[in-house]
Amino acid sequence: MAKSRSDLLQGTLELLILKILSLEPMHGWGISERIQLLSEEVFLVNQGSLYPALQRMKRKEWISSEWRVTENNRRARYYALTPAGEEQLGRERRAWQRSSTAVERILGTA
């Protein structure tokens, strides 16, 4: 899925993208950079994983996009969270918390 120092679990990339876009609209490169920064370089998302995920999320209407000019005066497609995407973020977050709690229980057993 994503090329990373730590392989992302299937579906996790979409969760991370939704979270990043909940902070502010952003272009693809910025999303990738923000994931790398906030994960302290544990997750390095390559463009070959990021853009197909963004297209899937657009088809599901979780995000929208529009062309804008970047801070470097270049045209880029900016992505933003939609109301459906906000709802999905909540569902994904709850599912992640359930899963990570279950893994912690298993790892904590003798």
N, C-alpha and C positions, 0 to 999 in steps of 0.2 A: 504494500500500500504506500506508505511514506518511507522514504529513505531517512533513517534517523540513527542516532547513536543508540537509541532505545526504541525498538520497533513499536509503533503505535498499534494498539488493539484495533481490530476491525470496528469501524464506526466511530472511533475516538476522534479522528481528524475532523469530522463534521461537527462534533461537540465543541472542539477547540475553535473552529472557525466561527461558529455561532457565538461563542463567548467573546471572541475578539471583536466581532462586529457589533456586539451589544455595547461596547465601549464607544465606538464611533465608526462611521463609514470609512472604508479603506480600500486601496488598490491591492491587487494580488501580492505584489512584492512586499508591501507593507504588512499584510497579514502574515506572510511567511516569516518576516523579520520579527514581528511582535511575538509570534509563537516561540521562536528561538530565544528571544530576550527573556520572556516571562518564564520559560522552562529552564532558564540558566544553561542554555545550549544542550539540553538533553534531547530535545526534538528539533531535528533539522528537516523541514518539509521541502522536498524538491518540487519544482514547477510541474513535473509530470504527474504528480499526485494531487497537487493543489488545484490546478485548473479543471481537471475532470470533476473533482469534488464540488467546486463552485458551480459548474454547469448542472450537476445533479441537483444541487440545492436550489438553483434558479428554477429548474423544471418542477420541483416540489413547491415552489413559491415561498420558500423560507427566506430567500434573499432577493433583492432587486439590484439592478446595476444601471449605471449611466456613465457616459464619457465626461471626464473633467480634465482640467489642467493641473498637474502636480506642482509641488513646491519647486521643482527643478524646471518648470515651464515645459513639461512634456505632457502629451495626451495619454491618459490611462483610464481604464474602466474601473470605476469605484463601485464597491459592493456595500449594500446596507441591509440591515435586518428588517424584515417585514413583521407585521403583527403575528402572522402564522409562524414565523421564525422565532419570535419571542416565546410563543407557546411551546414550540418544539424544544427550545433551549431548556425550558423548565422540565419537560418530560425526559430529555436526555440527561440532564443533571441528576434527577431523581433516580434514574436507572443506573447511572454511574455510581452514585452513592450506595445503592443497594449492592451492586456488584463488588465494589471495593471493600465494603464492610464484610461481605461473605468471604472474599479472599483473605482478608485480615484474620477472620475467625479460623479459617483453615490453616493459615500459616502459624497462628498462635497455638495450635494444638500440639500436644507432646508426641 
